[in-house]
Amino acid sequence: MAFFPQASPAPSGYRPATAILSLGDPFYDSVAAADFPETKLRFRNQRWAASVGLDQLTDDQWLAHFGRFKPLPDNLPDPLALRYHGHQFRVYNPEIGDGRGFLFAQLRDGDGRLLDLGTKGSGQTPWSRFGDGRLTLKGGVREVLATEMLEALGVDTSKSFSLIETGEQLQRNDEPSPTRSAVLVRLSHSHIRIGAFQRLAYFREEDAIRRLIAYVLEHLYGDTPSEDGAARLLDHVVTRTARLAAGYMAAGFVHGVLNSDNINVTGESFDYGPWRFNPTWDPDFTAAYFDRTGLYAFGRQPEAIHWDTMQLAVSLRLVSEAEPLIAVLETFGERYQAAVAEALFWRLGIIPRNGEEDAALVAAMERALRASDTPVDRFFFDWFGGTPPAGYGDSFAELRELIAPYVARKPRDHPYWNDTEPCAMLIDEVEAIWSAIDADDDWRPFEAKVAAIRRMGEAIR
């Protein structure tokens, strides 16, 4: 499996799938979507719609399926709210599940990969508790921007597939209210979270957890279920989540809420809330105002994700001996170190040489960035291809020496490299994009930013 996805998804025909139904009722609840007062299309991802054969839908058909949730042909007859538990900031919560979203459809891409269309803001479910089941339009805009940027930077992420404004006025404590509403549809490689296994372990449902292990191995990893299925599943998840942590670090990204119910067992990043990109290489930088202890700070993300995989292992103890699970968990650090070197070299646009030299270069890069407070995006823009530019001071002397023998992965021949400033996604610009929408219903800055991000992605890849 390639670490970084391809620049453009390959077009494919419509291939419906209903694999999730093989799990049965203990794993989900059939629900109905909210009846919104209006549906106004704000974003449709034609690139990824083509990958699952939905790019030919008219706007009216798009609104019917992704705003009114008319079932897709030969697909799930009803939306499914998935059941799960999870540790939220290290506190176990057995009262959660899909509270404002559901699994709407499953499809296969041209490679046969099983993909989900899941929602955010589609209405209340049995797991909504005191929530209204809605998403703010600002939250939807932020999720589109996050996924577009992460995809361009090589992170394995869900894809924002559709954003539709829904004509309601919402009350929120963390946004000026009333604020506009929306429903988002994401295309994701599974919506099975670590928390799904935690819930089954909590209720000691041994047969159900075996079924879920078999489902994930067969449908998400193309692996054959076997007696050692729990350890094999954990091995897959540790590999993918180590890559996820590495991708976040190379992108300078802070997810903000790395709870176990927000970790997909495929290692694909999803479910974006208070995310931010780090202006400088600051390990203590946090995204969420409520993360008062810095549990999910930039530099602590690998440890946080490792901790989540440990909770998966604890859940799998219901059907497995401890020793093989512990042996897999102990490999996370090694796999992460290899993955973060690969991710950083990819973003630097240079070809790795050998493990020892590569590790030394990564360490020198991190030291230089921390010592200089150089903007993360500026550094990767200037140093792409491994040719040190002028203007970098003594703190970069070691890095300048170590990078000299490295060969460029690709030339700087894209027009992007002639720009004066790198494409970034810092909070001030995010707020400015939203302000134009909120104040004047002006979507031009948003649309221009999505185009700029995709242009950067073409240059890097």
C-alpha positions in Angstrom: 0.0 0.0 0.0 1.3 3.4 -0.9 1.7 5.8 2.0 0.3 8.7 0.1 -2.9 8.6 -2.0 -2.8 9.5 -5.7 -3.2 13.1 -6.8 -6.5 12.4 -8.6 -8.9 9.6 -8.0 -9.6 7.3 -10.9 -13.1 7.6 -12.4 -15.3 4.6 -12.0 -18.9 3.4 -12.5 -21.5 3.3 -9.8 -21.0 0.1 -7.8 -23.4 -0.1 -4.8 -22.5 -2.2 -1.8 -24.4 -3.1 1.4 -21.7 -5.0 3.3 -22.6 -3.3 6.6 -25.9 -5.1 6.6 -24.1 -8.4 7.2 -23.3 -7.3 10.7 -26.9 -7.1 11.8 -29.0 -5.0 14.2 -26.6 -5.0 17.3 -24.3 -2.6 15.4 -26.6 0.1 14.3 -30.1 1.7 14.4 -32.2 2.5 11.4 -33.0 6.2 11.5 -34.7 9.0 9.4 -33.0 12.2 8.1 -34.3 15.5 9.3 -36.8 17.3 7.1 -34.9 20.6 6.4 -36.8 23.8 5.4 -34.5 24.2 2.4 -31.6 22.7 0.6 -29.0 24.9 -1.1 -26.0 23.3 -2.7 -22.7 24.9 -1.5 -20.1 22.4 -2.4 -20.0 19.2 -4.4 -16.8 17.2 -4.9 -16.8 16.3 -8.5 -13.3 14.7 -8.4 -14.4 12.1 -5.8 -17.9 11.8 -7.1 -16.4 10.5 -10.3 -14.5 7.8 -8.4 -17.8 6.2 -7.3 -19.8 6.9 -10.4 -21.9 9.8 -9.0 -20.5 12.7 -11.0 -23.3 12.6 -13.6 -26.0 13.5 -11.1 -27.8 16.7 -11.8 -27.9 19.3 -9.0 -31.5 18.4 -8.3 -30.6 14.8 -8.0 -27.7 15.6 -5.8 -29.9 17.6 -3.5 -32.4 14.8 -3.4 -29.8 12.2 -2.3 -27.5 14.3 -0.1 -29.9 16.9 1.2 -33.2 14.9 1.5 -31.4 11.5 1.6 -33.4 9.7 -0.9 -31.7 6.3 -1.0 -29.2 5.7 -3.8 -30.2 2.9 -6.3 -29.7 -0.7 -4.9 -28.1 0.7 -1.8 -29.0 0.9 1.9 -32.8 1.3 2.2 -32.5 3.3 5.4 -29.8 5.4 7.0 -28.0 3.6 9.8 -26.8 5.4 13.0 -23.8 3.4 14.2 -23.4 2.3 17.8 -20.1 2.9 19.7 -18.6 4.1 23.0 -15.3 5.8 23.5 -12.8 7.5 25.7 -13.3 11.3 25.5 -10.2 13.1 26.9 -9.3 9.7 28.6 -12.8 9.4 30.3 -14.9 6.5 29.2 -18.3 7.4 27.9 -20.9 4.7 27.3 -23.6 7.1 26.3 -22.4 8.1 22.8 -22.9 6.9 19.2 -23.8 8.5 15.9 -25.7 11.5 17.5 -25.9 13.8 14.5 -24.9 11.6 11.5 -25.5 8.2 9.9 -24.2 5.8 7.3 -26.1 6.7 4.2 -24.6 4.4 1.5 -21.8 2.1 0.7 -20.0 1.9 -2.7 -16.9 0.4 -4.3 -14.3 2.4 -6.2 -12.5 1.2 -9.3 -10.1 -0.8 -7.2 -12.8 -2.6 -5.3 -12.3 -0.6 -2.1 -15.3 -0.4 0.1 -16.2 3.2 0.8 -18.9 4.8 2.9 -21.0 7.9 2.4 -21.6 9.2 6.0 -23.3 12.4 7.2 -22.8 15.1 9.7 -25.7 17.3 10.8 -28.4 15.1 9.3 -30.7 15.1 12.3 -31.3 13.5 15.6 -30.8 9.8 16.3 -31.2 7.6 19.4 -27.7 8.7 20.4 -28.3 12.5 20.2 -28.8 12.8 23.9 -29.4 16.6 24.4 -28.1 17.6 21.0 -30.2 18.9 18.1 -28.4 16.6 15.6 -27.4 19.6 13.4 -24.2 21.0 12.0 -23.5 24.7 11.6 -22.6 26.0 8.2 -19.3 27.3 9.6 -18.5 23.8 10.9 -19.2 22.4 7.4 -17.1 25.0 5.7 -14.2 24.3 8.1 -14.5 20.6 7.4 -14.2 21.1 3.7 -11.2 23.3 4.1 -9.5 20.8 6.5 -10.0 17.8 4.3 -9.0 19.6 1.1 -5.8 20.8 2.7 -4.9 17.5 4.3 -5.5 15.6 1.1 -3.2 18.0 -0.7 -0.5 17.5 2.0 -0.6 13.7 1.6 -2.6 12.8 4.7 -5.0 9.8 4.3 -8.3 11.7 5.1 -12.0 11.4 4.5 -13.2 13.5 1.6 -15.8 16.2 2.0 -18.2 15.0 -0.6 -21.1 17.5 -0.3 -22.1 20.5 1.7 -25.7 21.7 1.6 -27.1 24.7 3.5 -30.3 23.7 5.2 -32.1 27.0 6.2 -32.2 26.7 9.9 -31.0 29.0 12.7 -28.9 27.2 15.3 -27.9 28.2 18.8 -24.3 27.4 19.8 -22.1 28.3 22.7 -18.9 28.4 20.6 -20.3 30.5 17.7 -22.1 33.8 17.5 -25.8 32.7 17.4 -28.2 32.3 15.8 -26.0 30.7 13.1 -26.7 29.1 9.8 -27.2 25.3 9.4 -25.8 22.7 7.0 -25.6 19.0 6.3 -22.2 17.5 5.2 -21.6 14.2 3.5 -18.2 12.6 3.7 -16.7 9.9 1.6 -14.7 7.7 3.9 -12.9 4.3 3.9 -15.2 3.0 6.7 -16.9 4.6 9.7 -15.9 1.8 12.0 -14.3 3.4 15.0 -12.1 2.0 17.8 -15.1 2.9 20.0 -17.3 0.3 18.2 -15.0 -2.4 19.6 -15.0 -0.7 23.0 -18.8 -0.9 23.2 -18.9 -4.6 22.4 -16.3 -5.3 25.0 -18.2 -3.2 27.5 -21.2 -5.4 27.1 -19.0 -8.5 26.8 -20.6 -9.4 23.4 -18.0 -12.0 22.4 -19.8 -13.3 19.3 -20.5 -9.7 18.1 -16.9 -8.6 18.5 -15.7 -11.7 16.5 -18.1 -10.7 13.7 -16.8 -7.1 13.7 -13.2 -8.4 13.5 -14.1 -10.6 10.6 -16.0 -7.7 8.9 -13.1 -5.3 9.2 -10.5 -7.9 8.1 -12.5 -9.0 5.0 -14.1 -5.8 3.8 -11.6 -3.1 4.8 -8.2 -4.9 4.7 -8.9 -7.7 2.2 -7.6 -10.2 4.8 -8.9 -13.6 5.6 -10.5 -14.1 9.0 -8.7 -16.6 11.1 -8.0 -17.8 14.7 -5.5 -15.0 15.2 -7.9 -12.4 13.8 -7.7 -10.1 16.8 -4.0 -9.8 16.6 -4.0 -9.4 12.8 -6.6 -6.7 13.1 -4.6 -4.8 15.7 -1.5 -5.2 13.5 -3.3 -3.5 10.6 -4.7 -0.7 12.8 -1.3 0.0 14.4 0.4 0.3 11.0 -2.3 2.6 9.7 -2.7 4.8 12.8 1.1 5.2 13.0 1.0 6.5 9.5 -1.9 8.8 10.5 0.1 10.3 13.3 3.0 10.8 11.0 0.8 12.5 8.4 -0.5 14.9 11.0 3.0 15.9 12.0 4.4 16.4 8.5 1.3 18.5 7.7 1.7 20.6 10.8 -1.9 19.7 11.7 -3.6 19.5 15.0 -6.8 17.5 15.0 -7.9 18.7 18.4 -10.0 15.8 19.6 -8.2 12.5 19.2 -10.7 10.5 21.4 -11.0 6.8 20.7 -14.4 7.3 19.1 -12.8 9.6 16.6 -10.2 7.0 15.4 -11.2 5.0 12.3 -9.9 1.5 12.3 -8.6 2.1 8.7 -6.3 4.8 10.0 -8.1 7.4 7.8 -8.5 10.8 9.4 -12.0 12.0 9.8 -14.5 14.0 12.0 -13.1 17.5 12.1 -14.1 19.9 14.9 -11.7 22.4 16.4 -8.8 21.6 14.1 -5.9 24.0 13.4 -2.7 24.1 11.5 0.4 24.9 13.5 1.9 28.3 12.5 5.4 27.2 13.7 6.8 23.9 14.9 5.4 24.3 18.4 4.9 20.9 20.2 2.6 22.5 22.8 0.2 24.1 20.2 -3.4 23.1 20.8 -6.5 23.4 18.6 -9.4 23.1 21.1 -10.0 25.9 23.6 -11.3 23.2 26.0 -8.0 21.2 25.8 -6.7 22.9 28.9 -4.0 20.3 29.8 -2.7 20.0 26.2 -3.6 16.3 26.0 -4.0 16.6 22.2 -1.3 19.2 21.6 0.6 19.0 18.3 3.6 17.2 19.7 1.5 14.7 21.8 -0.6 13.4 18.9 1.5 10.3 18.2 1.2 9.3 21.9 -2.5 10.1 21.9 -3.1 7.9 18.9 -1.0 5.1 20.4 -3.0 5.3 23.5 -6.2 4.9 21.5 -4.8 1.7 19.9 -4.1 0.4 23.3 -7.8 0.8 24.1 -8.6 -1.3 21.0 -6.2 -4.0 22.3 -8.0 -3.9 25.7 -11.3 -4.5 23.9 -9.8 -7.3 21.9 -8.8 -9.1 25.1 -12.4 -10.4 25.2 -11.4 -12.8 22.4 -7.6 -13.0 22.4 -4.7 -13.7 24.7 -2.8 -10.6 25.9 0.7 -11.6 24.6 0.1 -11.3 20.8 -1.7 -8.0 21.3 1.1 -6.6 23.5 3.7 -7.6 21.0 1.9 -5.7 18.3 1.4 -2.6 20.4 5.1 -2.5 21.2 5.8 -1.9 17.5 3.9 1.4 17.3 6.9 3.5 18.1 9.1 1.9 15.4 6.4 2.1 12.8 5.7 5.7 13.6 9.4 6.7 13.3 9.6 5.1 9.9 6.3 6.7 8.8 7.1 10.2 10.0 10.5 10.1 8.2 8.7 9.0 5.0 6.0 11.7 5.4 8.5 14.5 6.1 10.7 13.5 3.2 7.7 13.4 0.9 6.7 16.9 1.9 10.3 18.1 1.5 10.3 16.6 -2.0 13.4 14.5 -1.5 14.2 10.8 -1.8 15.2 8.9 1.4 18.7 7.4 1.5 19.1 5.1 4.5 17.5 4.8 8.0 20.4 6.3 10.0 21.0 9.3 7.8 17.3 9.9 7.3 16.6 9.9 11.1 19.5 12.4 11.6 18.0 14.7 9.0 14.6 14.6 10.5 16.0 15.4 14.0 18.0 18.3 12.6 15.0 19.6 10.8 12.8 19.6 14.0 15.6 21.2 16.0 16.0 24.0 13.4 12.3 24.7 13.2 11.9 24.8 17.0 14.9 27.1 17.4 13.9 29.5 14.7 10.1 29.8 14.9 10.1 29.7 11.1 6.5 29.2 9.7 6.0 25.6 8.9 4.5 26.2 5.4 7.2 28.7 4.5 9.9 26.2 5.4 8.5 23.3 3.3 7.8 25.7 0.4 11.4 27.1 0.4 13.2 23.8 1.0 11.1 21.6 -1.4 13.5 19.5 -3.5 16.3 19.7 -1.0 18.1 22.9 -2.2 18.6 25.2 0.8 17.6 28.7 0.0 19.3 31.9 1.1 18.1 33.7 4.2 18.0 30.9 6.7 20.3 31.5 9.6 22.7 29.6 11.8 20.0 27.4 13.3 19.7 25.7 9.9 23.4 25.1 9.4 23.3 21.5 10.5 20.2 20.8 8.3 21.9 22.5 5.4 24.8 20.2 5.7 22.8 17.0 6.1 20.4 17.6 3.2 23.2 18.2 0.7 23.5 14.6 -0.6 19.8 14.1 -1.0 18.2 14.0 -4.4 14.9 15.7 -5.3 11.8 13.5 -5.7 10.5 15.8 -8.4 11.6 19.1 -10.0 10.2 22.5 -9.0 8.7 23.0 -12.4 5.0 23.7 -11.4 4.0 27.4 -11.5 3.1 27.1 -7.8 6.8 27.3 -7.0 7.0 30.7 -8.6 4.5 32.1 -6.0 5.8 34.5 -3.4 3.9 32.9 -0.6 3.1 29.3 0.2 -0.5 28.0 0.3 -1.4 27.8 4.0 -4.5 27.3 6.1 -4.0 29.3 9.3 -6.8 30.3 11.6 -6.9 34.0 10.5 -7.6 33.0 6.9 -10.2 30.4 7.9 -12.0 33.1 9.8 -11.8 35.5 7.0 -13.2 33.0 4.5 -16.1 32.3 6.9 -16.6 36.1 7.6 -17.2 36.7 3.8 -19.9 33.9 3.8 -21.5 35.0 7.0 -21.6 38.7 6.3 -22.2 38.9 2.6 -23.0 35.3 1.5 -19.8 35.7 -0.6 -18.4 32.2 -1.4 -15.7 33.5 -3.7 -12.9 33.4 -1.1 -13.9 29.8 -0.2 -14.0 28.6 -3.8 -10.7 30.4 -4.6 -9.1 28.7 -1.5 -10.2 25.2 -2.6 -8.8 25.8 -6.0 -5.5 27.1 -4.5 -5.2 24.1 -2.3 -5.7 21.7 -5.2 -3.1 23.6 -7.2 -0.6 23.2 -4.4 -1.4 19.5 -4.2 -0.6 19.1 -7.9 2.8 20.8 -7.3 3.7 18.6 -4.4 2.7 15.3 -5.9 
